Amino acid sequence: MNNIAQRLQQVRERITQTATKWQRNPADIQLLAVSKTHPATAIKSAATQGQRCFGENYLQDALPKIESLKNAGYDLEWHFIGAMQSNKTRPIATHFDWVETLSSLKHAQRLHQQRPPHLAPLNVCLQVNISHEPQKSGINPAELETLASAVSQLPRLRLRGLMALPASADTLEQQRLPFARLFHLFTELKSQGFALDTLSMGMSADLEAAIAEGATQVRIGTAIFGPRIKK
């Protein structure tokens, strides 16, 4: 078994053990393997172990990998999890299955207009700046309902849920606080009639806290692929 296969197995075991601890079904928690900066060969190694969902941050890095693996027979699902830029929405709308970092109506409208009609609607999550950090992307929680309503009116997009990247914290209790706030926003929107099923939160260092607070997807990179490869 290669290193990626071993680490992938360890992450799956972490998810299962944590879900069991908090009386959750491990099958309700999707693993998104964050493959940014890592080559197509690394993605293929994970795919041979049954991993199907991969997250990419950098468009110029992702597109060659998506193309090279298109006919590899793995039926991969690609999630864009990087910062959105208006001049890059067209290739994102064309080549990805999900966008998890949507935080403006302008970008939503561009993705809607540029999604090829022969493809299924683009799945989107709204990124929330849950820790109110000025240097990070994401919508203010107070503006979330307005954006969700607008996105729900765009037929080439399918609003699936919320995503956040909270400020780092040292203890499990501190890590849980922003995840709990995001879960509250998620349940509030659902109670208002939004058909949400995805709460994307938690990474290699804090997946236990995220699962404890209701994550349905965790985004794991380093713990699977090793340290990020510097360009």
N, C-alpha and C positions, 0 to 999 in steps of 0.2 A: 504494500500500500504506500503511495507516495505521500509527501508532506501535506499537500492540499487535501487529499482524501482523509488523512488522519485528523487534521485540524477541523475539517468540515464535520466529521463525525463527533468531535469533541464539542463543537458549537451546538449541534443538534441535541447532544446529551444535556448540555447546559439548559437549553430551552425546555426540554422535557422535564428535567428535574425542577426547574423554577416553576413551570406551569403546574406541576403536581403539588408543589409546596403551597401554592396559592389557590389550589382547588380549581384549576382551569384545565381545559382540554388542550393538550399540546397541538392537536390537529387544527386548532383555531388560530394558531400563530404561524404566520408565513415568514420564512427566512428569505430576505433579500440579500444576496451576496454582492457586496460593493466591490466591483472589479476595476475601479478607476486606476489608471496608470499601469495596470498589470496587462500582460500580453494575452492574445487570443488563446495561446497554448494553456495558460493558467485557467482561463474560463472553460476550455475544453476538458481540463482535468476535473474540474468541479462538475461539469455536465455529465461526465462518465459515471459520477456517483449519484446521479439523479437530481442535481440542482438545476432548476429551470429558470429562475428569476434573477436577473442581474441588474445592478444599478451603476450608472455611469454619470460622472460630473462634467466631463470635458468633451464637448461635441467633436472637436477635431481628432481627439483620441478615440472616441467611441465609434465613429462611422466606419472606419476601416475594419474594426473588429466585428461589427454587426454584419458587414458585407461578407467578410471571410467565413463567418459561421452560419450564414443564411441557409446554405444547403448541406449542413453537416448532419442533419437528421435528428437534432435534439429538440426542436420546437421551442426555442428559447423565447423568453419574455423580457423585454428591455424597458427599464425604468430610467427616465431622466431625473436626476436628483441634484443637478447643479444650478447655479444662478442663471436666471432667465435673462436673455438679451433680445431686444426686438429684432435685430438683424439675423438672429439664429432660430427664430421660431419655425420657419418653413421646413428646414431639415429635421427639426425635432418632431414636428407634426407628421412628417412623412415616414420617419424611420423608427419611432418609438411607440410602444404600446401604452405606456404610462408617463405622465409628468407629475412629480410629487412636490414641485416647488413653485406652484402657481400662487401669485399673491397680488395680481393686478388685473383689472377688467380689460385693460389694453392688451395685455398678453393673452388673456383668455379669448378675446375677439380675434386676434391674429391666428392663434392655434385653431380656432373654429373655422375660420375662412380658409386656412391652408391645409387642413386635414383632407387627404385625398378621399373622394366620395366612395371609392371601391373598398376602403378600409372600414372596419368597425369604428364607432366613436372612440375618441382618445380618452382613456381613463385619466382623471386628474384628482389630485389631492391639493387642498389649499394649505400653504405653508403659513404657520402662525408664529409670530415672534413672541413666544410664550414667556420669555424672561426679559422682554423689553430691552434688548441690547441694541444700541444704535448702530453698531457695526455689522449686524446680521440682517439678512433678508427676512421677509415675512410680514404678514399683515397684522395690524393691531387687533387684538381680540374684540375690541368694541366695534370694529368695522366688518367683522366676519360674516354676520347674517346678511348684510347688504350684498357682499360679494358672492356669497353662496347662492342667493336668490338670482343674481344676474347670470352666473355661470350655468345654473340649472335651466335657463332659457335658451341655451345654445345647443342645438341638436347634434352637432358633430363632436361635442364633448359629453362625457359622463362623469358627473361629480361623484366620487367614491368615498372621500373622507378627508381627514386632516393629517398634517405632518408637522413635526417641530424638531428643532435642534436646540435644546435648552443650554443654559450656561452650565459649565462643568461644576461638579460638587464632589466633596470628599467622602461623604457617608451615604449609606443607602437611604436613610431618612431624608437627607437633603436632596438627593437625586429624585426621590418620589414626589416631592412637592410640585414641580412644574408639570410632571406627567399627570398628576391628579387634576391640575387645572385644565390641561388639554382634554382629559377624559370628560370633565364636566362640560366643556364647550361642545364636545362631540355628542354627548347625550342630550344636551339642550337642542342642538340642531335636529337631531333625530326626533325629538319630541314635537318639533315644529313641522314635521312631515318630510324632511329631507331623507332620501333613501341612502343613507351612508352605511358602509360596512368595513371601512378601512381606517385604522388608527395607527399611523406609521411613526413609531417613536422607539428610541433605544438603539444603542450601538454597542461595540465590543466592550466598553468600559461600564456600561450602565444598563445592559439588557435586563438584568434581574429586577431593577426598579421599574423599568417600563412594563414588563410583564405583570408585575404585582399590581400596577395601576391600569391594566386593561389593554395593553398594546395588542393589535392583531397582526402587526408586521414589525420585525426588527431588522435594522440595516447594519449588516456586519461585514467589515472589510478586513482589517488587520488580523483578526482572530482566525480568518480563513486563509487569506493570501499572504500574510506576513506584512512587514513594513511597506509603506507606500514607496514606489519606485520614483525617485526624483528625476525630473526631466532636465 
